[in-house]
Every structure is written in structure tokens, then in C-alpha cells.
Amino acid sequence: VPGLEVKVLEGRSRDRTSTRGVRSHSIGLGRRAREALIAVGGEALWDRLTARGMIAGGFTLHLNGVGLNLPPPEGEPVVLVDRWEICNVLTEHLGTVACAEGTSISV
């Protein structure tokens, strides 16, 4: 499909690295995310993304100061990745693939 416009949106600096004490915005990526990312970028894109995250065996949901332990999801584990790492990986991947003529990529 020629002439696509791709935008990767992130308000924070893409040059940041994980630092203790800095607020993190991790996103849990499961089976549906894995399937979607593999469909658009192959197994290499998924591997690159999971290398920057961590496997979550379970979750604690904090509501009004009370921690609720949630069981791990059934089936494939969830990978927790900071949102700026997702943007970085997508941007890096888009920079290495041949896009259709007329495609514009902005970050």
C-alpha cells in the first residue's frame, strides 16, 4: 500500500534510560500485542521489544492505597515495557525496513 503516513507519538524524550526514582509508565503486552507486532515487523521486532522489558508473573493493582494481588494471565506471560521503549523500538524498526514509495514517517 503506497503513500502511508506513519506517526510515532511520545511526549517524553526518546533518549531517556531507565533510572530509579523516575516515574515509569509500563504497558503490559500479551498475546494480541505479540501477534500484531509480529504481523507488521516479524519475530525480530517482537524480540527487540521484549529484550527491553520484563516478564510479569502477576500483578498488584493499587487502589486507594490498598494493594490487590491479581493472578498471572493464563497462557503466554505478559511482557512489561515502558512506553518510551515501545516508541524507540518502533522508530528503530521503521528506520531499517524498506517502506512503500510515498510513505512518510515522523516521530
N, CA, C and O atoms as CSV, one atom per row, in Angstrom:
chain,resi,resn,atom,element,x,y,z
A,1,VAL,N,N,0.856,-1.164,0.000
A,1,VAL,CA,C,0.000,0.000,0.000
A,1,VAL,C,C,0.905,1.229,0.000
A,1,VAL,O,O,1.527,1.530,1.019
A,2,PRO,N,N,0.989,1.935,-1.104
A,2,PRO,CA,C,1.866,3.110,-1.174
A,2,PRO,C,C,1.271,4.317,-0.472
A,2,PRO,O,O,0.058,4.420,-0.290
A,3,GLY,N,N,2.148,5.223,-0.086
A,3,GLY,CA,C,1.733,6.504,0.432
A,3,GLY,C,C,1.179,6.516,1.842
A,3,GLY,O,O,0.286,7.309,2.140
A,4,LEU,N,N,1.678,5.664,2.714
A,4,LEU,CA,C,1.212,5.656,4.097
A,4,LEU,C,C,1.861,6.775,4.901
A,4,LEU,O,O,2.990,7.177,4.620
A,5,GLU,N,N,1.144,7.271,5.897
A,5,GLU,CA,C,1.706,8.239,6.822
A,5,GLU,C,C,1.777,7.573,8.180
A,5,GLU,O,O,0.747,7.210,8.748
A,6,VAL,N,N,2.985,7.406,8.710
A,6,VAL,CA,C,3.205,6.737,9.986
A,6,VAL,C,C,3.683,7.765,10.994
A,6,VAL,O,O,4.653,8.480,10.743
A,7,LYS,N,N,3.001,7.843,12.145
A,7,LYS,CA,C,3.407,8.754,13.213
A,7,LYS,C,C,3.605,7.949,14.488
A,7,LYS,O,O,2.732,7.177,14.884
A,8,VAL,N,N,4.752,8.130,15.127
A,8,VAL,CA,C,5.021,7.553,16.432
A,8,VAL,C,C,4.984,8.707,17.412
A,8,VAL,O,O,5.817,9.610,17.338
A,9,LEU,N,N,4.025,8.691,18.332
A,9,LEU,CA,C,3.805,9.820,19.227
A,9,LEU,C,C,4.261,9.478,20.645
A,9,LEU,O,O,3.845,8.469,21.214
A,10,GLU,N,N,5.107,10.317,21.200
A,10,GLU,CA,C,5.559,10.197,22.578
A,10,GLU,C,C,6.000,11.575,23.016
A,10,GLU,O,O,6.817,12.207,22.346
A,11,GLY,N,N,5.471,12.050,24.128
A,11,GLY,CA,C,5.769,13.393,24.602
A,11,GLY,C,C,7.089,13.518,25.330
A,11,GLY,O,O,7.638,14.616,25.429
A,12,ARG,N,N,7.609,12.414,25.841
A,12,ARG,CA,C,8.867,12.465,26.592
A,12,ARG,C,C,10.052,12.213,25.672
A,12,ARG,O,O,9.889,11.712,24.560
A,13,SER,N,N,11.224,12.557,26.132
A,13,SER,CA,C,12.440,12.368,25.362
A,13,SER,C,C,12.658,10.895,25.044
A,13,SER,O,O,12.464,10.042,25.911
A,14,ARG,N,N,13.054,10.586,23.829
A,14,ARG,CA,C,13.344,9.210,23.439
A,14,ARG,C,C,14.740,8.803,23.880
A,14,ARG,O,O,15.101,7.634,23.750
A,15,ASP,N,N,15.534,9.731,24.396
A,15,ASP,CA,C,16.902,9.432,24.801
A,15,ASP,C,C,16.993,8.951,26.246
A,15,ASP,O,O,18.079,8.619,26.719
A,16,ARG,N,N,15.869,8.910,26.947
A,16,ARG,CA,C,15.873,8.508,28.348
A,16,ARG,C,C,16.224,7.038,28.509
A,16,ARG,O,O,15.930,6.208,27.650
A,17,THR,N,N,16.851,6.746,29.620
A,17,THR,CA,C,17.079,5.360,30.002
A,17,THR,C,C,16.423,5.160,31.354
A,17,THR,O,O,16.147,6.127,32.063
A,18,SER,N,N,16.175,3.924,31.712
A,18,SER,CA,C,15.530,3.643,32.987
A,18,SER,C,C,16.393,4.133,34.131
A,18,SER,O,O,17.577,3.806,34.204
A,19,THR,N,N,15.815,4.908,35.015
A,19,THR,CA,C,16.518,5.439,36.167
A,19,THR,C,C,15.636,5.250,37.388
A,19,THR,O,O,14.446,5.562,37.357
A,20,ARG,N,N,16.222,4.737,38.463
A,20,ARG,CA,C,15.459,4.543,39.689
A,20,ARG,C,C,14.935,5.898,40.155
A,20,ARG,O,O,15.660,6.893,40.147
A,21,GLY,N,N,13.675,5.922,40.558
A,21,GLY,CA,C,13.089,7.155,41.054
A,21,GLY,C,C,12.333,7.937,39.990
A,21,GLY,O,O,11.569,8.844,40.320
A,22,VAL,N,N,12.532,7.605,38.727
A,22,VAL,CA,C,11.806,8.285,37.656
A,22,VAL,C,C,10.513,7.516,37.415
A,22,VAL,O,O,10.530,6.293,37.277
A,23,ARG,N,N,9.410,8.221,37.364
A,23,ARG,CA,C,8.121,7.571,37.178
A,23,ARG,C,C,8.099,6.814,35.853
A,23,ARG,O,O,8.477,7.342,34.807
A,24,SER,N,N,7.658,5.589,35.923
A,24,SER,CA,C,7.621,4.724,34.753
A,24,SER,C,C,6.170,4.510,34.330
A,24,SER,O,O,5.266,4.490,35.164
A,25,HIS,N,N,5.967,4.354,33.058
A,25,HIS,CA,C,4.643,4.075,32.515
A,25,HIS,C,C,4.726,2.778,31.722
A,25,HIS,O,O,4.716,2.794,30.491
A,26,SER,N,N,4.809,1.658,32.429
A,26,SER,CA,C,4.918,0.370,31.761
A,26,SER,C,C,3.577,-0.059,31.188
A,26,SER,O,O,2.514,0.209,31.747
A,27,ILE,N,N,3.669,-0.715,30.081
A,27,ILE,CA,C,2.491,-1.241,29.405
A,27,ILE,C,C,2.670,-2.745,29.297
A,27,ILE,O,O,3.737,-3.219,28.908
A,28,GLY,N,N,1.638,-3.492,29.638
A,28,GLY,CA,C,1.686,-4.948,29.543
A,28,GLY,C,C,1.305,-5.401,28.149
A,28,GLY,O,O,0.212,-5.106,27.667
A,29,LEU,N,N,2.209,-6.120,27.504
A,29,LEU,CA,C,1.959,-6.632,26.159
A,29,LEU,C,C,1.782,-8.141,26.231
A,29,LEU,O,O,2.674,-8.854,26.690
A,30,GLY,N,N,0.654,-8.619,25.786
A,30,GLY,CA,C,0.346,-10.042,25.813
A,30,GLY,C,C,0.271,-10.641,24.424
A,30,GLY,O,O,0.902,-10.160,23.483
A,31,ARG,N,N,-0.511,-11.695,24.317
A,31,ARG,CA,C,-0.615,-12.456,23.077
A,31,ARG,C,C,-1.068,-11.599,21.890
A,31,ARG,O,O,-0.483,-11.679,20.810
A,32,ARG,N,N,-2.105,-10.780,22.087
A,32,ARG,CA,C,-2.613,-9.975,20.963
A,32,ARG,C,C,-1.576,-8.967,20.479
A,32,ARG,O,O,-1.425,-8.755,19.275
A,33,ALA,N,N,-0.863,-8.349,21.412
A,33,ALA,CA,C,0.182,-7.398,21.021
A,33,ALA,C,C,1.299,-8.118,20.278
A,33,ALA,O,O,1.799,-7.630,19.265
A,34,ARG,N,N,1.692,-9.301,20.798
A,34,ARG,CA,C,2.750,-10.070,20.140
A,34,ARG,C,C,2.356,-10.424,18.719
A,34,ARG,O,O,3.148,-10.254,17.793
A,35,GLU,N,N,1.148,-10.909,18.542
A,35,GLU,CA,C,0.686,-11.291,17.203
A,35,GLU,C,C,0.658,-10.092,16.255
A,35,GLU,O,O,1.041,-10.211,15.091
A,36,ALA,N,N,0.206,-8.936,16.750
A,36,ALA,CA,C,0.139,-7.734,15.913
A,36,ALA,C,C,1.531,-7.250,15.530
A,36,ALA,O,O,1.771,-6.902,14.374
A,37,LEU,N,N,2.445,-7.227,16.488
A,37,LEU,CA,C,3.804,-6.755,16.197
A,37,LEU,C,C,4.532,-7.703,15.255
A,37,LEU,O,O,5.267,-7.256,14.375
A,38,ILE,N,N,4.337,-8.998,15.428
A,38,ILE,CA,C,4.965,-9.967,14.520
A,38,ILE,C,C,4.386,-9.822,13.116
A,38,ILE,O,O,5.109,-9.963,12.130
A,39,ALA,N,N,3.083,-9.541,13.018
A,39,ALA,CA,C,2.448,-9.369,11.706
A,39,ALA,C,C,3.037,-8.189,10.942
A,39,ALA,O,O,3.174,-8.251,9.720
A,40,VAL,N,N,3.388,-7.107,11.652
A,40,VAL,CA,C,3.905,-5.926,10.953
A,40,VAL,C,C,5.424,-5.866,10.891
A,40,VAL,O,O,5.979,-5.192,10.023
A,41,GLY,N,N,6.109,-6.563,11.804
A,41,GLY,CA,C,7.561,-6.439,11.827
A,41,GLY,C,C,8.331,-7.727,11.973
A,41,GLY,O,O,9.560,-7.712,12.044
A,42,GLY,N,N,7.630,-8.842,12.018
A,42,GLY,CA,C,8.310,-10.120,12.144
A,42,GLY,C,C,8.756,-10.405,13.575
A,42,GLY,O,O,8.656,-9.560,14.464
A,43,GLU,N,N,9.239,-11.596,13.758
A,43,GLU,CA,C,9.700,-12.045,15.079
A,43,GLU,C,C,10.826,-11.165,15.617
A,43,GLU,O,O,10.951,-10.994,16.829
A,44,ALA,N,N,11.645,-10.608,14.729
A,44,ALA,CA,C,12.759,-9.754,15.164
A,44,ALA,C,C,12.259,-8.509,15.901
A,44,ALA,O,O,12.875,-8.086,16.880
A,45,LEU,N,N,11.164,-7.926,15.448
A,45,LEU,CA,C,10.604,-6.745,16.113
A,45,LEU,C,C,10.138,-7.117,17.521
A,45,LEU,O,O,10.412,-6.388,18.475
A,46,TRP,N,N,9.447,-8.230,17.654
A,46,TRP,CA,C,8.978,-8.667,18.968
A,46,TRP,C,C,10.163,-8.962,19.891
A,46,TRP,O,O,10.152,-8.578,21.060
A,47,ASP,N,N,11.178,-9.641,19.368
A,47,ASP,CA,C,12.354,-9.964,20.182
A,47,ASP,C,C,13.065,-8.698,20.654
A,47,ASP,O,O,13.504,-8.616,21.801
A,48,ARG,N,N,13.176,-7.717,19.768
A,48,ARG,CA,C,13.827,-6.457,20.124
A,48,ARG,C,C,13.052,-5.750,21.232
A,48,ARG,O,O,13.650,-5.169,22.137
A,49,LEU,N,N,11.734,-5.799,21.163
A,49,LEU,CA,C,10.909,-5.141,22.164
A,49,LEU,C,C,10.961,-5.873,23.508
A,49,LEU,O,O,11.096,-5.234,24.551
A,50,THR,N,N,10.857,-7.191,23.494
A,50,THR,CA,C,10.861,-7.933,24.753
A,50,THR,C,C,12.220,-7.874,25.447
A,50,THR,O,O,12.299,-8.028,26.666
A,51,ALA,N,N,13.289,-7.652,24.684
A,51,ALA,CA,C,14.619,-7.532,25.286
A,51,ALA,C,C,14.713,-6.283,26.166
A,51,ALA,O,O,15.579,-6.206,27.038
A,52,ARG,N,N,13.834,-5.312,25.947
A,52,ARG,CA,C,13.852,-4.068,26.724
A,52,ARG,C,C,12.824,-4.069,27.851
A,52,ARG,O,O,12.675,-3.074,28.561
A,53,GLY,N,N,12.120,-5.178,28.015
A,53,GLY,CA,C,11.097,-5.260,29.050
A,53,GLY,C,C,11.392,-6.385,30.029
A,53,GLY,O,O,12.520,-6.867,30.131
A,54,MET,N,N,10.356,-6.788,30.741
A,54,MET,CA,C,10.495,-7.891,31.688
A,54,MET,C,C,9.202,-8.692,31.710
A,54,MET,O,O,8.119,-8.154,31.483
A,55,ILE,N,N,9.331,-9.984,31.986
A,55,ILE,CA,C,8.181,-10.869,32.062
A,55,ILE,C,C,7.479,-10.635,33.402
A,55,ILE,O,O,8.127,-10.563,34.447
A,56,ALA,N,N,6.164,-10.519,33.361
A,56,ALA,CA,C,5.380,-10.333,34.586
A,56,ALA,C,C,4.670,-11.631,34.921
A,56,ALA,O,O,3.907,-12.161,34.112
A,57,GLY,N,N,4.925,-12.139,36.115
A,57,GLY,CA,C,4.273,-13.368,36.561
A,57,GLY,C,C,2.945,-13.099,37.245
A,57,GLY,O,O,2.143,-14.018,37.411
A,58,GLY,N,N,2.698,-11.877,37.639
A,58,GLY,CA,C,1.471,-11.491,38.307
A,58,GLY,C,C,1.450,-9.988,38.463
A,58,GLY,O,O,2.406,-9.308,38.089
A,59,PHE,N,N,0.388,-9.473,39.001
A,59,PHE,CA,C,0.237,-8.028,39.102
A,59,PHE,C,C,-0.308,-7.647,40.470
A,59,PHE,O,O,-1.028,-8.419,41.104
A,60,THR,N,N,0.040,-6.462,40.910
A,60,THR,CA,C,-0.577,-5.878,42.090
A,60,THR,C,C,-1.232,-4.581,41.656
A,60,THR,O,O,-0.568,-3.651,41.197
A,61,LEU,N,N,-2.535,-4.537,41.809
A,61,LEU,CA,C,-3.310,-3.356,41.453
A,61,LEU,C,C,-3.473,-2.525,42.714
A,61,LEU,O,O,-3.969,-3.023,43.724
A,62,HIS,N,N,-3.061,-1.267,42.667
A,62,HIS,CA,C,-3.142,-0.389,43.831
A,62,HIS,C,C,-4.343,0.536,43.688
A,62,HIS,O,O,-4.410,1.350,42.768
A,63,LEU,N,N,-5.295,0.398,44.615
A,63,LEU,CA,C,-6.495,1.227,44.618
A,63,LEU,C,C,-6.632,1.896,45.979
A,63,LEU,O,O,-6.801,1.221,46.994
A,64,ASN,N,N,-6.559,3.208,45.998
A,64,ASN,CA,C,-6.708,3.964,47.244
A,64,ASN,C,C,-5.790,3.441,48.348
A,64,ASN,O,O,-6.202,3.312,49.501
A,65,GLY,N,N,-4.558,3.145,47.987
A,65,GLY,CA,C,-3.575,2.702,48.968
A,65,GLY,C,C,-3.652,1.239,49.343
A,65,GLY,O,O,-2.876,0.782,50.182
A,66,VAL,N,N,-4.563,0.493,48.748
A,66,VAL,CA,C,-4.700,-0.937,49.042
A,66,VAL,C,C,-4.196,-1.732,47.841
A,66,VAL,O,O,-4.639,-1.520,46.712
A,67,GLY,N,N,-3.259,-2.652,48.099
A,67,GLY,CA,C,-2.726,-3.492,47.031
A,67,GLY,C,C,-3.548,-4.760,46.870
A,67,GLY,O,O,-3.752,-5.498,47.833
A,68,LEU,N,N,-4.017,-5.013,45.661
A,68,LEU,CA,C,-4.766,-6.229,45.356
A,68,LEU,C,C,-3.911,-7.112,44.448
A,68,LEU,O,O,-3.577,-6.717,43.331
A,69,ASN,N,N,-3.561,-8.296,44.923
A,69,ASN,CA,C,-2.757,-9.217,44.116
A,69,ASN,C,C,-3.647,-9.910,43.097
A,69,ASN,O,O,-4.633,-10.555,43.456
A,70,LEU,N,N,-3.297,-9.776,41.841
A,70,LEU,CA,C,-4.043,-10.406,40.753
A,70,LEU,C,C,-3.256,-11.602,40.244
A,70,LEU,O,O,-2.028,-11.548,40.181
A,71,PRO,N,N,-3.933,-12.670,39.884
A,71,PRO,CA,C,-3.212,-13.842,39.382
A,71,PRO,C,C,-2.590,-13.545,38.021
A,71,PRO,O,O,-3.054,-12.660,37.303
A,72,PRO,N,N,-1.542,-14.283,37.669
A,72,PRO,CA,C,-0.943,-14.081,36.344
A,72,PRO,C,C,-1.935,-14.491,35.260
A,72,PRO,O,O,-2.786,-15.351,35.485
A,73,PRO,N,N,-1.825,-13.879,34.095
A,73,PRO,CA,C,-2.724,-14.248,32.999
A,73,PRO,C,C,-2.458,-15.691,32.572
A,73,PRO,O,O,-1.333,-16.183,32.654
A,74,GLU,N,N,-3.519,-16.354,32.114
A,74,GLU,CA,C,-3.360,-17.732,31.653
A,74,GLU,C,C,-2.702,-17.744,30.285
A,74,GLU,O,O,-2.875,-16.821,29.488
A,75,GLY,N,N,-1.958,-18.785,30.029
A,75,GLY,CA,C,-1.293,-18.912,28.736
A,75,GLY,C,C,0.030,-18.181,28.714
A,75,GLY,O,O,0.838,-18.304,29.635
A,76,GLU,N,N,0.243,-17.429,27.671
A,76,GLU,CA,C,1.501,-16.725,27.468
A,76,GLU,C,C,1.687,-15.600,28.485
A,76,GLU,O,O,0.745,-14.858,28.764
A,77,PRO,N,N,2.895,-15.467,29.042
A,77,PRO,CA,C,3.119,-14.400,30.018
A,77,PRO,C,C,3.062,-13.018,29.361
A,77,PRO,O,O,3.220,-12.876,28.149
A,78,VAL,N,N,2.836,-12.022,30.189
A,78,VAL,CA,C,2.790,-10.633,29.736
A,78,VAL,C,C,4.182,-10.033,29.875
A,78,VAL,O,O,4.884,-10.283,30.855
A,79,VAL,N,N,4.570,-9.241,28.886
A,79,VAL,CA,C,5.844,-8.531,28.927
A,79,VAL,C,C,5.543,-7.085,29.289
A,79,VAL,O,O,4.737,-6.430,28.628
A,80,LEU,N,N,6.192,-6.586,30.343
A,80,LEU,CA,C,6.040,-5.193,30.740
A,80,LEU,C,C,7.149,-4.373,30.097
A,80,LEU,O,O,8.331,-4.671,30.267
A,81,VAL,N,N,6.760,-3.334,29.357
A,81,VAL,CA,C,7.720,-2.487,28.651
A,81,VAL,C,C,7.303,-1.037,28.858
A,81,VAL,O,O,6.121,-0.705,28.770
A,82,ASP,N,N,8.275,-0.177,29.133
A,82,ASP,CA,C,7.962,1.236,29.280
A,82,ASP,C,C,7.524,1.784,27.927
A,82,ASP,O,O,8.031,1.371,26.884
A,83,ARG,N,N,6.584,2.711,27.954
A,83,ARG,CA,C,6.022,3.202,26.689
A,83,ARG,C,C,7.062,3.883,25.814
A,83,ARG,O,O,6.964,3.805,24.590
A,84,TRP,N,N,8.067,4.554,26.401
A,84,TRP,CA,C,9.063,5.208,25.534
A,84,TRP,C,C,9.937,4.160,24.863
A,84,TRP,O,O,10.461,4.408,23.777
A,85,GLU,N,N,10.108,2.986,25.486
A,85,GLU,CA,C,10.862,1.912,24.836
A,85,GLU,C,C,10.087,1.358,23.643
A,85,GLU,O,O,10.678,0.998,22.625
A,86,ILE,N,N,8.771,1.292,23.771
A,86,ILE,CA,C,7.955,0.842,22.638
A,86,ILE,C,C,8.133,1.809,21.472
A,86,ILE,O,O,8.325,1.382,20.334
A,87,CYS,N,N,8.072,3.103,21.750
A,87,CYS,CA,C,8.271,4.112,20.694
A,87,CYS,C,C,9.659,3.998,20.083
A,87,CYS,O,O,9.809,4.073,18.863
A,88,ASN,N,N,10.677,3.817,20.921
A,88,ASN,CA,C,12.046,3.685,20.412
A,88,ASN,C,C,12.193,2.480,19.497
A,88,ASN,O,O,12.777,2.579,18.418
A,89,VAL,N,N,11.663,1.343,19.931
A,89,VAL,CA,C,11.789,0.120,19.133
A,89,VAL,C,C,11.057,0.265,17.805
A,89,VAL,O,O,11.582,-0.128,16.763
A,90,LEU,N,N,9.853,0.824,17.830
A,90,LEU,CA,C,9.118,1.021,16.577
A,90,LEU,C,C,9.853,1.970,15.645
A,90,LEU,O,O,9.919,1.729,14.440
A,91,THR,N,N,10.402,3.043,16.190
A,91,THR,CA,C,11.141,4.005,15.376
A,91,THR,C,C,12.388,3.366,14.774
A,91,THR,O,O,12.668,3.544,13.588
A,92,GLU,N,N,13.134,2.627,15.581
A,92,GLU,CA,C,14.322,1.930,15.083
A,92,GLU,C,C,13.951,0.947,13.980
A,92,GLU,O,O,14.621,0.868,12.951
A,93,HIS,N,N,12.880,0.203,14.207
A,93,HIS,CA,C,12.456,-0.790,13.205
A,93,HIS,C,C,12.057,-0.112,11.896
A,93,HIS,O,O,12.450,-0.550,10.815
A,94,LEU,N,N,11.277,0.956,12.004
A,94,LEU,CA,C,10.843,1.651,10.788
A,94,LEU,C,C,12.027,2.224,10.016
A,94,LEU,O,O,11.968,2.359,8.794
A,95,GLY,N,N,13.099,2.562,10.727
A,95,GLY,CA,C,14.285,3.083,10.060
A,95,GLY,C,C,15.095,2.031,9.324
A,95,GLY,O,O,15.980,2.368,8.536
A,96,THR,N,N,14.800,0.752,9.574
A,96,THR,CA,C,15.587,-0.319,8.949
A,96,THR,C,C,14.843,-1.058,7.841
A,96,THR,O,O,15.436,-1.887,7.152
A,97,VAL,N,N,13.562,-0.774,7.658
A,97,VAL,CA,C,12.786,-1.504,6.664
A,97,VAL,C,C,12.523,-0.635,5.447
A,97,VAL,O,O,12.492,0.593,5.534
A,98,ALA,N,N,12.337,-1.283,4.327
A,98,ALA,CA,C,12.002,-0.571,3.098
A,98,ALA,C,C,10.504,-0.275,3.117
A,98,ALA,O,O,9.685,-1.190,3.199
A,99,CYS,N,N,10.155,0.999,3.042
A,99,CYS,CA,C,8.747,1.400,3.049
A,99,CYS,C,C,8.291,1.651,1.617
A,99,CYS,O,O,9.101,1.898,0.723
A,100,ALA,N,N,6.987,1.582,1.421
A,100,ALA,CA,C,6.429,1.845,0.108
A,100,ALA,C,C,6.719,3.279,-0.314
A,100,ALA,O,O,6.842,4.173,0.523
A,101,GLU,N,N,6.825,3.482,-1.610
A,101,GLU,CA,C,7.097,4.819,-2.130
A,101,GLU,C,C,6.013,5.790,-1.677
A,101,GLU,O,O,4.825,5.478,-1.752
A,102,GLY,N,N,6.422,6.965,-1.207
A,102,GLY,CA,C,5.486,7.967,-0.750
A,102,GLY,C,C,5.149,7.871,0.730
A,102,GLY,O,O,4.379,8.686,1.239
A,103,THR,N,N,5.710,6.892,1.428
A,103,THR,CA,C,5.448,6.735,2.855
A,103,THR,C,C,6.260,7.759,3.637
A,103,THR,O,O,7.448,7.952,3.377
A,104,SER,N,N,5.609,8.413,4.596
A,104,SER,CA,C,6.326,9.350,5.458
A,104,SER,C,C,6.263,8.836,6.889
A,104,SER,O,O,5.232,8.334,7.335
A,105,ILE,N,N,7.379,8.967,7.604
A,105,ILE,CA,C,7.478,8.530,8.991
A,105,ILE,C,C,7.911,9.729,9.817
A,105,ILE,O,O,8.920,10.368,9.519
A,106,SER,N,N,7.143,10.030,10.857
A,106,SER,CA,C,7.527,11.132,11.745
A,106,SER,C,C,7.440,10.662,13.183
A,106,SER,O,O,6.581,9.859,13.547
A,107,VAL,N,N,8.353,11.183,13.990
A,107,VAL,CA,C,8.402,10.828,15.416
A,107,VAL,C,C,8.270,12.094,16.218
A,107,VAL,O,O,8.284,12.050,17.448
